[in-house]
Each structure stands twice: as C-alpha cells, then as structure tokens.
C-alpha cells in the first residue's frame, strides 16, 4: 500500500475504505486505535503473538487483523 490507510491509488478496495471509516469512528468514540502497515512496520506484527500466529497460518490474506492490547 502506498499510504497508511490503504485507500489510495487508482482502484480503491471498498472494504479498506469501510475499515478506515470504522477506525475513524472508534477514535471518535475515545477508543485508542493504532494501525500498522505490514510492509512498513513488520516488527509490530512479529511482536504480537496472536497476530504473528494469524499471519503464519493464513498469510497476508488474513489482513486486516486486529489485536487488543
């Protein structure tokens, strides 16, 4: 993805746009949300056991993956 939201470029995936809107709504409700890009911040994925296991079994097709901290 070329941007942090994944909703840029010539062909926007409607699911990514909906996910970005959902995250924005959660933030408006006071929920602390962080979003990481696998290609730019791989350590954030490797450091979380649940996310790491999901990626190992399903690969990048498991994205988006959420984890509660």
mmCIF file as Biopython writes it, N, C-alpha, C and O atoms, coordinates in Angstrom:
data_model
#
loop_
_atom_site.group_PDB
_atom_site.id
_atom_site.type_symbol
_atom_site.label_atom_id
_atom_site.label_alt_id
_atom_site.label_comp_id
_atom_site.label_asym_id
_atom_site.label_entity_id
_atom_site.label_seq_id
_atom_site.pdbx_PDB_ins_code
_atom_site.Cartn_x
_atom_site.Cartn_y
_atom_site.Cartn_z
_atom_site.occupancy
_atom_site.B_iso_or_equiv
_atom_site.auth_seq_id
_atom_site.auth_asym_id
_atom_site.pdbx_PDB_model_num
ATOM 1   N N  . UNK A ? 1  ? 0.832   -1.178  0.000  1.0 0.0 1  A 1 
ATOM 2   C CA . UNK A ? 1  ? 0.000   0.000   0.000  1.0 0.0 1  A 1 
ATOM 3   C C  . UNK A ? 1  ? 0.876   1.240   0.000  1.0 0.0 1  A 1 
ATOM 4   O O  . UNK A ? 1  ? 1.952   1.266   0.597  1.0 0.0 1  A 1 
ATOM 5   N N  . UNK A ? 2  ? 0.404   2.236   -0.664 1.0 0.0 2  A 1 
ATOM 6   C CA . UNK A ? 2  ? 1.201   3.448   -0.772 1.0 0.0 2  A 1 
ATOM 7   C C  . UNK A ? 2  ? 0.938   4.432   0.360  1.0 0.0 2  A 1 
ATOM 8   O O  . UNK A ? 2  ? 1.700   5.383   0.533  1.0 0.0 2  A 1 
ATOM 9   N N  . UNK A ? 3  ? -0.115  4.227   1.127  1.0 0.0 3  A 1 
ATOM 10  C CA . UNK A ? 3  ? -0.402  5.137   2.238  1.0 0.0 3  A 1 
ATOM 11  C C  . UNK A ? 3  ? -0.841  4.324   3.454  1.0 0.0 3  A 1 
ATOM 12  O O  . UNK A ? 3  ? -1.074  3.119   3.353  1.0 0.0 3  A 1 
ATOM 13  N N  . UNK A ? 4  ? -0.949  4.981   4.582  1.0 0.0 4  A 1 
ATOM 14  C CA . UNK A ? 4  ? -1.268  4.264   5.819  1.0 0.0 4  A 1 
ATOM 15  C C  . UNK A ? 4  ? -2.670  3.672   5.839  1.0 0.0 4  A 1 
ATOM 16  O O  . UNK A ? 4  ? -2.907  2.675   6.520  1.0 0.0 4  A 1 
ATOM 17  N N  . UNK A ? 5  ? -3.597  4.266   5.107  1.0 0.0 5  A 1 
ATOM 18  C CA . UNK A ? 5  ? -4.972  3.770   5.131  1.0 0.0 5  A 1 
ATOM 19  C C  . UNK A ? 5  ? -5.217  2.666   4.126  1.0 0.0 5  A 1 
ATOM 20  O O  . UNK A ? 5  ? -6.110  1.840   4.316  1.0 0.0 5  A 1 
ATOM 21  N N  . UNK A ? 6  ? -4.435  2.640   3.056  1.0 0.0 6  A 1 
ATOM 22  C CA . UNK A ? 6  ? -4.661  1.652   2.006  1.0 0.0 6  A 1 
ATOM 23  C C  . UNK A ? 6  ? -5.801  2.012   1.089  1.0 0.0 6  A 1 
ATOM 24  O O  . UNK A ? 6  ? -6.230  1.192   0.278  1.0 0.0 6  A 1 
ATOM 25  N N  . UNK A ? 7  ? -6.306  3.242   1.206  1.0 0.0 7  A 1 
ATOM 26  C CA . UNK A ? 7  ? -7.440  3.639   0.376  1.0 0.0 7  A 1 
ATOM 27  C C  . UNK A ? 7  ? -7.033  4.697   -0.645 1.0 0.0 7  A 1 
ATOM 28  O O  . UNK A ? 7  ? -7.773  5.647   -0.898 1.0 0.0 7  A 1 
ATOM 29  N N  . UNK A ? 8  ? -5.868  4.526   -1.220 1.0 0.0 8  A 1 
ATOM 30  C CA . UNK A ? 8  ? -5.415  5.440   -2.254 1.0 0.0 8  A 1 
ATOM 31  C C  . UNK A ? 8  ? -5.084  4.643   -3.505 1.0 0.0 8  A 1 
ATOM 32  O O  . UNK A ? 8  ? -5.096  3.412   -3.485 1.0 0.0 8  A 1 
ATOM 33  N N  . UNK A ? 9  ? -4.799  5.325   -4.562 1.0 0.0 9  A 1 
ATOM 34  C CA . UNK A ? 9  ? -4.450  4.643   -5.795 1.0 0.0 9  A 1 
ATOM 35  C C  . UNK A ? 9  ? -5.606  4.613   -6.770 1.0 0.0 9  A 1 
ATOM 36  O O  . UNK A ? 9  ? -6.678  5.144   -6.481 1.0 0.0 9  A 1 
ATOM 37  N N  . UNK A ? 10 ? -5.402  4.002   -7.914 1.0 0.0 10 A 1 
ATOM 38  C CA . UNK A ? 10 ? -6.412  4.022   -8.978 1.0 0.0 10 A 1 
ATOM 39  C C  . UNK A ? 10 ? -7.618  3.127   -8.708 1.0 0.0 10 A 1 
ATOM 40  O O  . UNK A ? 10 ? -8.684  3.346   -9.283 1.0 0.0 10 A 1 
ATOM 41  N N  . UNK A ? 11 ? -7.470  2.131   -7.853 1.0 0.0 11 A 1 
ATOM 42  C CA . UNK A ? 11 ? -8.558  1.191   -7.606 1.0 0.0 11 A 1 
ATOM 43  C C  . UNK A ? 11 ? -8.701  0.971   -6.107 1.0 0.0 11 A 1 
ATOM 44  O O  . UNK A ? 11 ? -8.010  0.133   -5.527 1.0 0.0 11 A 1 
ATOM 45  N N  . UNK A ? 12 ? -9.596  1.724   -5.483 1.0 0.0 12 A 1 
ATOM 46  C CA . UNK A ? 12 ? -9.795  1.648   -4.041 1.0 0.0 12 A 1 
ATOM 47  C C  . UNK A ? 12 ? -10.660 0.449   -3.693 1.0 0.0 12 A 1 
ATOM 48  O O  . UNK A ? 12 ? -11.749 0.276   -4.241 1.0 0.0 12 A 1 
ATOM 49  N N  . UNK A ? 13 ? -10.166 -0.386  -2.769 1.0 0.0 13 A 1 
ATOM 50  C CA . UNK A ? 13 ? -10.925 -1.537  -2.284 1.0 0.0 13 A 1 
ATOM 51  C C  . UNK A ? 13 ? -11.988 -1.021  -1.311 1.0 0.0 13 A 1 
ATOM 52  O O  . UNK A ? 13 ? -11.632 -0.416  -0.300 1.0 0.0 13 A 1 
ATOM 53  N N  . UNK A ? 14 ? -13.275 -1.236  -1.579 1.0 0.0 14 A 1 
ATOM 54  C CA . UNK A ? 14 ? -14.321 -0.723  -0.701 1.0 0.0 14 A 1 
ATOM 55  C C  . UNK A ? 14 ? -14.217 -1.248  0.736  1.0 0.0 14 A 1 
ATOM 56  O O  . UNK A ? 14 ? -14.612 -0.562  1.678  1.0 0.0 14 A 1 
ATOM 57  N N  . UNK A ? 15 ? -13.687 -2.459  0.900  1.0 0.0 15 A 1 
ATOM 58  C CA . UNK A ? 15 ? -13.530 -2.989  2.256  1.0 0.0 15 A 1 
ATOM 59  C C  . UNK A ? 15 ? -12.491 -2.199  3.038  1.0 0.0 15 A 1 
ATOM 60  O O  . UNK A ? 15 ? -12.658 -1.974  4.236  1.0 0.0 15 A 1 
ATOM 61  N N  . UNK A ? 16 ? -11.422 -1.777  2.376  1.0 0.0 16 A 1 
ATOM 62  C CA . UNK A ? 16 ? -10.413 -0.965  3.052  1.0 0.0 16 A 1 
ATOM 63  C C  . UNK A ? 16 ? -10.964 0.406   3.410  1.0 0.0 16 A 1 
ATOM 64  O O  . UNK A ? 16 ? -10.654 0.942   4.474  1.0 0.0 16 A 1 
ATOM 65  N N  . UNK A ? 17 ? -11.773 0.975   2.535  1.0 0.0 17 A 1 
ATOM 66  C CA . UNK A ? 17 ? -12.394 2.269   2.833  1.0 0.0 17 A 1 
ATOM 67  C C  . UNK A ? 17 ? -13.331 2.145   4.031  1.0 0.0 17 A 1 
ATOM 68  O O  . UNK A ? 17 ? -13.350 3.022   4.894  1.0 0.0 17 A 1 
ATOM 69  N N  . UNK A ? 18 ? -14.101 1.073   4.091  1.0 0.0 18 A 1 
ATOM 70  C CA . UNK A ? 18 ? -15.019 0.839   5.212  1.0 0.0 18 A 1 
ATOM 71  C C  . UNK A ? 18 ? -14.239 0.623   6.510  1.0 0.0 18 A 1 
ATOM 72  O O  . UNK A ? 18 ? -14.627 1.124   7.565  1.0 0.0 18 A 1 
ATOM 73  N N  . UNK A ? 19 ? -13.132 -0.132  6.423  1.0 0.0 19 A 1 
ATOM 74  C CA . UNK A ? 19 ? -12.300 -0.380  7.594  1.0 0.0 19 A 1 
ATOM 75  C C  . UNK A ? 19 ? -11.703 0.928   8.111  1.0 0.0 19 A 1 
ATOM 76  O O  . UNK A ? 19 ? -11.682 1.163   9.319  1.0 0.0 19 A 1 
ATOM 77  N N  . UNK A ? 20 ? -11.221 1.773   7.214  1.0 0.0 20 A 1 
ATOM 78  C CA . UNK A ? 20 ? -10.667 3.070   7.611  1.0 0.0 20 A 1 
ATOM 79  C C  . UNK A ? 20 ? -11.738 3.925   8.284  1.0 0.0 20 A 1 
ATOM 80  O O  . UNK A ? 20 ? -11.458 4.607   9.271  1.0 0.0 20 A 1 
ATOM 81  N N  . UNK A ? 21 ? -12.960 3.893   7.757  1.0 0.0 21 A 1 
ATOM 82  C CA . UNK A ? 21 ? -14.061 4.646   8.359  1.0 0.0 21 A 1 
ATOM 83  C C  . UNK A ? 21 ? -14.412 4.089   9.740  1.0 0.0 21 A 1 
ATOM 84  O O  . UNK A ? 21 ? -14.703 4.850   10.663 1.0 0.0 21 A 1 
ATOM 85  N N  . UNK A ? 22 ? -14.386 2.779   9.876  1.0 0.0 22 A 1 
ATOM 86  C CA . UNK A ? 22 ? -14.663 2.159   11.181 1.0 0.0 22 A 1 
ATOM 87  C C  . UNK A ? 22 ? -13.619 2.557   12.215 1.0 0.0 22 A 1 
ATOM 88  O O  . UNK A ? 22 ? -13.957 2.838   13.365 1.0 0.0 22 A 1 
ATOM 89  N N  . UNK A ? 23 ? -12.353 2.581   11.812 1.0 0.0 23 A 1 
ATOM 90  C CA . UNK A ? 23 ? -11.297 3.001   12.733 1.0 0.0 23 A 1 
ATOM 91  C C  . UNK A ? 23 ? -11.466 4.453   13.138 1.0 0.0 23 A 1 
ATOM 92  O O  . UNK A ? 23 ? -11.266 4.803   14.301 1.0 0.0 23 A 1 
ATOM 93  N N  . UNK A ? 24 ? -11.832 5.302   12.185 1.0 0.0 24 A 1 
ATOM 94  C CA . UNK A ? 24 ? -12.070 6.713   12.493 1.0 0.0 24 A 1 
ATOM 95  C C  . UNK A ? 24 ? -13.218 6.851   13.494 1.0 0.0 24 A 1 
ATOM 96  O O  . UNK A ? 24 ? -13.142 7.665   14.414 1.0 0.0 24 A 1 
ATOM 97  N N  . UNK A ? 25 ? -14.274 6.065   13.321 1.0 0.0 25 A 1 
ATOM 98  C CA . UNK A ? 25 ? -15.411 6.108   14.234 1.0 0.0 25 A 1 
ATOM 99  C C  . UNK A ? 25 ? -14.987 5.682   15.646 1.0 0.0 25 A 1 
ATOM 100 O O  . UNK A ? 25 ? -15.366 6.316   16.631 1.0 0.0 25 A 1 
ATOM 101 N N  . UNK A ? 26 ? -14.201 4.606   15.734 1.0 0.0 26 A 1 
ATOM 102 C CA . UNK A ? 26 ? -13.719 4.152   17.039 1.0 0.0 26 A 1 
ATOM 103 C C  . UNK A ? 26 ? -12.921 5.247   17.741 1.0 0.0 26 A 1 
ATOM 104 O O  . UNK A ? 26 ? -13.086 5.474   18.939 1.0 0.0 26 A 1 
ATOM 105 N N  . UNK A ? 27 ? -12.055 5.923   16.988 1.0 0.0 27 A 1 
ATOM 106 C CA . UNK A ? 27 ? -11.264 7.017   17.571 1.0 0.0 27 A 1 
ATOM 107 C C  . UNK A ? 27 ? -12.165 8.132   18.075 1.0 0.0 27 A 1 
ATOM 108 O O  . UNK A ? 27 ? -11.898 8.715   19.126 1.0 0.0 27 A 1 
ATOM 109 N N  . UNK A ? 28 ? -13.237 8.438   17.334 1.0 0.0 28 A 1 
ATOM 110 C CA . UNK A ? 28 ? -14.184 9.470   17.756 1.0 0.0 28 A 1 
ATOM 111 C C  . UNK A ? 28 ? -14.907 9.082   19.051 1.0 0.0 28 A 1 
ATOM 112 O O  . UNK A ? 28 ? -15.343 9.945   19.814 1.0 0.0 28 A 1 
ATOM 113 N N  . UNK A ? 29 ? -15.025 7.777   19.284 1.0 0.0 29 A 1 
ATOM 114 C CA . UNK A ? 29 ? -15.679 7.281   20.495 1.0 0.0 29 A 1 
ATOM 115 C C  . UNK A ? 29 ? -14.715 7.211   21.673 1.0 0.0 29 A 1 
ATOM 116 O O  . UNK A ? 29 ? -15.103 6.810   22.770 1.0 0.0 29 A 1 
ATOM 117 N N  . UNK A ? 30 ? -13.460 7.600   21.453 1.0 0.0 30 A 1 
ATOM 118 C CA . UNK A ? 30 ? -12.475 7.607   22.519 1.0 0.0 30 A 1 
ATOM 119 C C  . UNK A ? 30 ? -11.655 6.338   22.642 1.0 0.0 30 A 1 
ATOM 120 O O  . UNK A ? 30 ? -10.920 6.165   23.614 1.0 0.0 30 A 1 
ATOM 121 N N  . UNK A ? 31 ? -11.773 5.446   21.665 1.0 0.0 31 A 1 
ATOM 122 C CA . UNK A ? 31 ? -11.008 4.198   21.685 1.0 0.0 31 A 1 
ATOM 123 C C  . UNK A ? 31 ? -9.616  4.481   21.106 1.0 0.0 31 A 1 
ATOM 124 O O  . UNK A ? 31 ? -9.485  5.084   20.041 1.0 0.0 31 A 1 
ATOM 125 N N  . UNK A ? 32 ? -8.592  4.040   21.819 1.0 0.0 32 A 1 
ATOM 126 C CA . UNK A ? 32 ? -7.225  4.199   21.323 1.0 0.0 32 A 1 
ATOM 127 C C  . UNK A ? 32 ? -6.979  3.157   20.238 1.0 0.0 32 A 1 
ATOM 128 O O  . UNK A ? 32 ? -7.050  1.956   20.500 1.0 0.0 32 A 1 
ATOM 129 N N  . UNK A ? 33 ? -6.695  3.607   19.038 1.0 0.0 33 A 1 
ATOM 130 C CA . UNK A ? 33 ? -6.501  2.718   17.902 1.0 0.0 33 A 1 
ATOM 131 C C  . UNK A ? 33 ? -5.172  3.053   17.234 1.0 0.0 33 A 1 
ATOM 132 O O  . UNK A ? 33 ? -4.858  4.217   16.990 1.0 0.0 33 A 1 
ATOM 133 N N  . UNK A ? 34 ? -4.408  2.023   16.949 1.0 0.0 34 A 1 
ATOM 134 C CA . UNK A ? 34 ? -3.185  2.181   16.177 1.0 0.0 34 A 1 
ATOM 135 C C  . UNK A ? 34 ? -3.288  1.260   14.975 1.0 0.0 34 A 1 
ATOM 136 O O  . UNK A ? 34 ? -3.755  0.127   15.090 1.0 0.0 34 A 1 
ATOM 137 N N  . UNK A ? 35 ? -2.858  1.740   13.841 1.0 0.0 35 A 1 
ATOM 138 C CA . UNK A ? 35 ? -2.882  0.931   12.628 1.0 0.0 35 A 1 
ATOM 139 C C  . UNK A ? 35 ? -1.455  0.817   12.107 1.0 0.0 35 A 1 
ATOM 140 O O  . UNK A ? 35 ? -0.730  1.808   12.016 1.0 0.0 35 A 1 
ATOM 141 N N  . UNK A ? 36 ? -1.067  -0.408  11.765 1.0 0.0 36 A 1 
ATOM 142 C CA . UNK A ? 36 ? 0.284   -0.666  11.291 1.0 0.0 36 A 1 
ATOM 143 C C  . UNK A ? 36 ? 0.236   -1.249  9.891  1.0 0.0 36 A 1 
ATOM 144 O O  . UNK A ? 36 ? -0.694  -1.975  9.537  1.0 0.0 36 A 1 
ATOM 145 N N  . UNK A ? 37 ? 1.239   -0.928  9.105  1.0 0.0 37 A 1 
ATOM 146 C CA . UNK A ? 37 ? 1.375   -1.429  7.754  1.0 0.0 37 A 1 
ATOM 147 C C  . UNK A ? 37 ? 2.430   -2.523  7.772  1.0 0.0 37 A 1 
ATOM 148 O O  . UNK A ? 37 ? 3.564   -2.285  8.189  1.0 0.0 37 A 1 
ATOM 149 N N  . UNK A ? 38 ? 2.071   -3.709  7.328  1.0 0.0 38 A 1 
ATOM 150 C CA . UNK A ? 38 ? 2.979   -4.852  7.380  1.0 0.0 38 A 1 
ATOM 151 C C  . UNK A ? 38 ? 4.284   -4.597  6.628  1.0 0.0 38 A 1 
ATOM 152 O O  . UNK A ? 38 ? 5.353   -4.991  7.096  1.0 0.0 38 A 1 
ATOM 153 N N  . UNK A ? 39 ? 4.208   -3.954  5.489  1.0 0.0 39 A 1 
ATOM 154 C CA . UNK A ? 39 ? 5.434   -3.728  4.717  1.0 0.0 39 A 1 
ATOM 155 C C  . UNK A ? 39 ? 6.316   -2.645  5.322  1.0 0.0 39 A 1 
ATOM 156 O O  . UNK A ? 39 ? 7.529   -2.649  5.118  1.0 0.0 39 A 1 
ATOM 157 N N  . UNK A ? 40 ? 5.724   -1.726  6.059  1.0 0.0 40 A 1 
ATOM 158 C CA . UNK A ? 40 ? 6.498   -0.624  6.643  1.0 0.0 40 A 1 
ATOM 159 C C  . UNK A ? 40 ? 6.876   -0.850  8.104  1.0 0.0 40 A 1 
ATOM 160 O O  . UNK A ? 40 ? 7.890   -0.330  8.571  1.0 0.0 40 A 1 
ATOM 161 N N  . UNK A ? 41 ? 6.069   -1.623  8.825  1.0 0.0 41 A 1 
ATOM 162 C CA . UNK A ? 41 ? 6.287   -1.830  10.263 1.0 0.0 41 A 1 
ATOM 163 C C  . UNK A ? 41 ? 6.159   -3.302  10.639 1.0 0.0 41 A 1 
ATOM 164 O O  . UNK A ? 41 ? 5.318   -3.652  11.467 1.0 0.0 41 A 1 
ATOM 165 N N  . UNK A ? 42 ? 6.969   -4.162  10.053 1.0 0.0 42 A 1 
ATOM 166 C CA . UNK A ? 42 ? 6.830   -5.598  10.301 1.0 0.0 42 A 1 
ATOM 167 C C  . UNK A ? 42 ? 7.039   -5.998  11.760 1.0 0.0 42 A 1 
ATOM 168 O O  . UNK A ? 42 ? 6.475   -6.997  12.206 1.0 0.0 42 A 1 
ATOM 169 N N  . UNK A ? 43 ? 7.829   -5.247  12.503 1.0 0.0 43 A 1 
ATOM 170 C CA . UNK A ? 43 ? 8.075   -5.587  13.909 1.0 0.0 43 A 1 
ATOM 171 C C  . UNK A ? 43 ? 6.790   -5.529  14.730 1.0 0.0 43 A 1 
ATOM 172 O O  . UNK A ? 43 ? 6.624   -6.306  15.670 1.0 0.0 43 A 1 
ATOM 173 N N  . UNK A ? 44 ? 5.885   -4.624  14.389 1.0 0.0 44 A 1 
ATOM 174 C CA . UNK A ? 44 ? 4.621   -4.524  15.121 1.0 0.0 44 A 1 
ATOM 175 C C  . UNK A ? 44 ? 3.813   -5.809  14.990 1.0 0.0 44 A 1 
ATOM 176 O O  . UNK A ? 44 ? 3.056   -6.159  15.896 1.0 0.0 44 A 1 
ATOM 177 N N  . UNK A ? 45 ? 3.965   -6.511  13.877 1.0 0.0 45 A 1 
ATOM 178 C CA . UNK A ? 45 ? 3.254   -7.765  13.659 1.0 0.0 45 A 1 
ATOM 179 C C  . UNK A ? 45 ? 3.993   -8.930  14.313 1.0 0.0 45 A 1 
ATOM 180 O O  . UNK A ? 45 ? 3.375   -9.810  14.912 1.0 0.0 45 A 1 
ATOM 181 N N  . UNK A ? 46 ? 5.289   -8.926  14.194 1.0 0.0 46 A 1 
ATOM 182 C CA . UNK A ? 46 ? 6.099   -10.013 14.754 1.0 0.0 46 A 1 
ATOM 183 C C  . UNK A ? 46 ? 6.091   -9.997  16.274 1.0 0.0 46 A 1 
ATOM 184 O O  . UNK A ? 46 ? 6.257   -11.042 16.903 1.0 0.0 46 A 1 
ATOM 185 N N  . UNK A ? 47 ? 5.901   -8.830  16.870 1.0 0.0 47 A 1 
ATOM 186 C CA . UNK A ? 47 ? 5.939   -8.702  18.329 1.0 0.0 47 A 1 
ATOM 187 C C  . UNK A ? 47 ? 4.640   -9.125  19.015 1.0 0.0 47 A 1 
ATOM 188 O O  . UNK A ? 47 ? 4.621   -9.289  20.235 1.0 0.0 47 A 1 
ATOM 189 N N  . UNK A ? 48 ? 3.565   -9.302  18.266 1.0 0.0 48 A 1 
ATOM 190 C CA . UNK A ? 48 ? 2.268   -9.686  18.840 1.0 0.0 48 A 1 
ATOM 191 C C  . UNK A ? 48 ? 2.017   -11.156 18.511 1.0 0.0 48 A 1 
ATOM 192 O O  . UNK A ? 48 ? 1.849   -11.512 17.345 1.0 0.0 48 A 1 
ATOM 193 N N  . UNK A ? 49 ? 1.993   -12.004 19.530 1.0 0.0 49 A 1 
ATOM 194 C CA . UNK A ? 49 ? 1.875   -13.450 19.316 1.0 0.0 49 A 1 
ATOM 195 C C  . UNK A ? 49 ? 0.610   -13.849 18.544 1.0 0.0 49 A 1 
ATOM 196 O O  . UNK A ? 49 ? 0.669   -14.713 17.669 1.0 0.0 49 A 1 
ATOM 197 N N  . UNK A ? 50 ? -0.528  -13.228 18.861 1.0 0.0 50 A 1 
ATOM 198 C CA . UNK A ? 50 ? -1.778  -13.578 18.186 1.0 0.0 50 A 1 
ATOM 199 C C  . UNK A ? 50 ? -1.736  -13.180 16.717 1.0 0.0 50 A 1 
ATOM 200 O O  . UNK A ? 50 ? -2.168  -13.941 15.852 1.0 0.0 50 A 1 
ATOM 201 N N  . UNK A ? 51 ? -1.223  -12.003 16.438 1.0 0.0 51 A 1 
ATOM 202 C CA . UNK A ? 51 ? -1.126  -11.536 15.054 1.0 0.0 51 A 1 
ATOM 203 C C  . UNK A ? 51 ? -0.100  -12.372 14.292 1.0 0.0 51 A 1 
ATOM 204 O O  . UNK A ? 51 ? -0.326  -12.744 13.141 1.0 0.0 51 A 1 
ATOM 205 N N  . UNK A ? 52 ? 1.008   -12.660 14.928 1.0 0.0 52 A 1 
ATOM 206 C CA . UNK A ? 52 ? 2.050   -13.485 14.301 1.0 0.0 52 A 1 
ATOM 207 C C  . UNK A ? 52 ? 1.485   -14.863 13.926 1.0 0.0 52 A 1 
ATOM 208 O O  . UNK A ? 52 ? 1.742   -15.361 12.830 1.0 0.0 52 A 1 
ATOM 209 N N  . UNK A ? 53 ? 0.725   -15.470 14.825 1.0 0.0 53 A 1 
ATOM 210 C CA . UNK A ? 53 ? 0.129   -16.785 14.548 1.0 0.0 53 A 1 
ATOM 211 C C  . UNK A ? 53 ? -0.856  -16.709 13.388 1.0 0.0 53 A 1 
ATOM 212 O O  . UNK A ? 53 ? -0.890  -17.606 12.545 1.0 0.0 53 A 1 
ATOM 213 N N  . UNK A ? 54 ? -1.660  -15.645 13.338 1.0 0.0 54 A 1 
ATOM 214 C CA . UNK A ? 54 ? -2.622  -15.485 12.237 1.0 0.0 54 A 1 
ATOM 215 C C  . UNK A ? 54 ? -1.897  -15.353 10.909 1.0 0.0 54 A 1 
ATOM 216 O O  . UNK A ? 54 ? -2.317  -15.939 9.911  1.0 0.0 54 A 1 
ATOM 217 N N  . UNK A ? 55 ? -0.819  -14.595 10.887 1.0 0.0 55 A 1 
ATOM 218 C CA . UNK A ? 55 ? -0.049  -14.434 9.648  1.0 0.0 55 A 1 
ATOM 219 C C  . UNK A ? 55 ? 0.633   -15.731 9.233  1.0 0.0 55 A 1 
ATOM 220 O O  . UNK A ? 55 ? 0.743   -16.031 8.044  1.0 0.0 55 A 1 
ATOM 221 N N  . UNK A ? 56 ? 1.091   -16.498 10.222 1.0 0.0 56 A 1 
ATOM 222 C CA . UNK A ? 56 ? 1.760   -17.758 9.905  1.0 0.0 56 A 1 
ATOM 223 C C  . UNK A ? 56 ? 0.796   -18.780 9.318  1.0 0.0 56 A 1 
ATOM 224 O O  . UNK A ? 56 ? 1.189   -19.574 8.464  1.0 0.0 56 A 1 
ATOM 225 N N  . UNK A ? 57 ? -0.454  -18.775 9.758  1.0 0.0 57 A 1 
ATOM 226 C CA . UNK A ? 57 ? -1.418  -19.755 9.270  1.0 0.0 57 A 1 
ATOM 227 C C  . UNK A ? 57 ? -2.158  -19.298 8.016  1.0 0.0 57 A 1 
ATOM 228 O O  . UNK A ? 57 ? -2.439  -20.110 7.135  1.0 0.0 57 A 1 
ATOM 229 N N  . UNK A ? 58 ? -2.475  -18.011 7.929  1.0 0.0 58 A 1 
ATOM 230 C CA . UNK A ? 58 ? -3.276  -17.507 6.811  1.0 0.0 58 A 1 
ATOM 231 C C  . UNK A ? 58 ? -2.516  -16.567 5.881  1.0 0.0 58 A 1 
ATOM 232 O O  . UNK A ? 58 ? -2.998  -16.258 4.792  1.0 0.0 58 A 1 
ATOM 233 N N  . UNK A ? 59 ? -1.352  -16.115 6.288  1.0 0.0 59 A 1 
ATOM 234 C CA . UNK A ? 59 ? -0.591  -15.185 5.457  1.0 0.0 59 A 1 
ATOM 235 C C  . UNK A ? 59 ? -1.227  -13.806 5.427  1.0 0.0 59 A 1 
ATOM 236 O O  . UNK A ? 59 ? -2.065  -13.474 6.266  1.0 0.0 59 A 1 
ATOM 237 N N  . UNK A ? 60 ? -0.822  -13.018 4.459  1.0 0.0 60 A 1 
ATOM 238 C CA . UNK A ? 60 ? -1.330  -11.653 4.343  1.0 0.0 60 A 1 
ATOM 239 C C  . UNK A ? 60 ? -2.814  -11.615 3.998  1.0 0.0 60 A 1 
ATOM 240 O O  . UNK A ? 60 ? -3.457  -10.575 4.141  1.0 0.0 60 A 1 
ATOM 241 N N  . UNK A ? 61 ? -3.358  -12.730 3.549  1.0 0.0 61 A 1 
ATOM 242 C CA . UNK A ? 61 ? -4.790  -12.782 3.241  1.0 0.0 61 A 1 
ATOM 243 C C  . UNK A ? 61 ? -5.626  -12.621 4.501  1.0 0.0 61 A 1 
ATOM 244 O O  . UNK A ? 61 ? -6.830  -12.375 4.419  1.0 0.0 61 A 1 
ATOM 245 N N  . UNK A ? 62 ? -5.008  -12.755 5.655  1.0 0.0 62 A 1 
ATOM 246 C CA . UNK A ? 62 ? -5.701  -12.603 6.936  1.0 0.0 62 A 1 
ATOM 247 C C  . UNK A ? 62 ? -5.901  -11.129 7.290  1.0 0.0 62 A 1 
ATOM 248 O O  . UNK A ? 62 ? -6.551  -10.815 8.287  1.0 0.0 62 A 1 
ATOM 249 N N  . UNK A ? 63 ? -5.352  -10.235 6.490  1.0 0.0 63 A 1 
ATOM 250 C CA . UNK A ? 63 ? -5.477  -8.803  6.751  1.0 0.0 63 A 1 
ATOM 251 C C  . UNK A ? 63 ? -6.864  -8.302  6.361  1.0 0.0 63 A 1 
ATOM 252 O O  . UNK A ? 63 ? -7.431  -8.803  5.389  1.0 0.0 63 A 1 
ATOM 253 N N  . UNK A ? 64 ? -7.427  -7.345  7.072  1.0 0.0 64 A 1 
ATOM 254 C CA . UNK A ? 64 ? -6.830  -6.758  8.262  1.0 0.0 64 A 1 
ATOM 255 C C  . UNK A ? 64 ? -6.981  -7.665  9.483  1.0 0.0 64 A 1 
ATOM 256 O O  . UNK A ? 64 ? -7.976  -8.373  9.639  1.0 0.0 64 A 1 
ATOM 257 N N  . UNK A ? 65 ? -6.001  -7.620  10.308 1.0 0.0 65 A 1 
ATOM 258 C CA . UNK A ? 65 ? -6.004  -8.370  11.572 1.0 0.0 65 A 1 
ATOM 259 C C  . UNK A ? 65 ? -6.073  -7.373  12.695 1.0 0.0 65 A 1 
ATOM 260 O O  . UNK A ? 65 ? -5.403  -6.341  12.657 1.0 0.0 65 A 1 
ATOM 261 N N  . UNK A ? 66 ? -6.871  -7.668  13.690 1.0 0.0 66 A 1 
ATOM 262 C CA . UNK A ? 66 ? -6.952  -6.776  14.845 1.0 0.0 66 A 1 
ATOM 263 C C  . UNK A ? 66 ? -6.438  -7.493  16.075 1.0 0.0 66 A 1 
ATOM 264 O O  . UNK A ? 66 ? -6.548  -8.712  16.204 1.0 0.0 66 A 1 
ATOM 265 N N  . UNK A ? 67 ? -5.876  -6.709  16.969 1.0 0.0 67 A 1 
ATOM 266 C CA . UNK A ? 67 ? -5.380  -7.242  18.238 1.0 0.0 67 A 1 
ATOM 267 C C  . UNK A ? 67 ? -5.741  -6.250  19.332 1.0 0.0 67 A 1 
ATOM 268 O O  . UNK A ? 67 ? -5.678  -5.036  19.138 1.0 0.0 67 A 1 
ATOM 269 N N  . UNK A ? 68 ? -6.105  -6.765  20.437 1.0 0.0 68 A 1 
ATOM 270 C CA . UNK A ? 68 ? -6.437  -5.896  21.564 1.0 0.0 68 A 1 
ATOM 271 C C  . UNK A ? 68 ? -5.261  -5.899  22.537 1.0 0.0 68 A 1 
ATOM 272 O O  . UNK A ? 68 ? -4.755  -6.950  22.931 1.0 0.0 68 A 1 
ATOM 273 N N  . UNK A ? 69 ? -4.855  -4.723  22.899 1.0 0.0 69 A 1 
ATOM 274 C CA . UNK A ? 69 ? -3.721  -4.602  23.823 1.0 0.0 69 A 1 
ATOM 275 C C  . UNK A ? 69 ? -4.168  -4.057  25.152 1.0 0.0 69 A 1 
ATOM 276 O O  . UNK A ? 69 ? -3.350  -3.887  26.056 1.0 0.0 69 A 1 
#
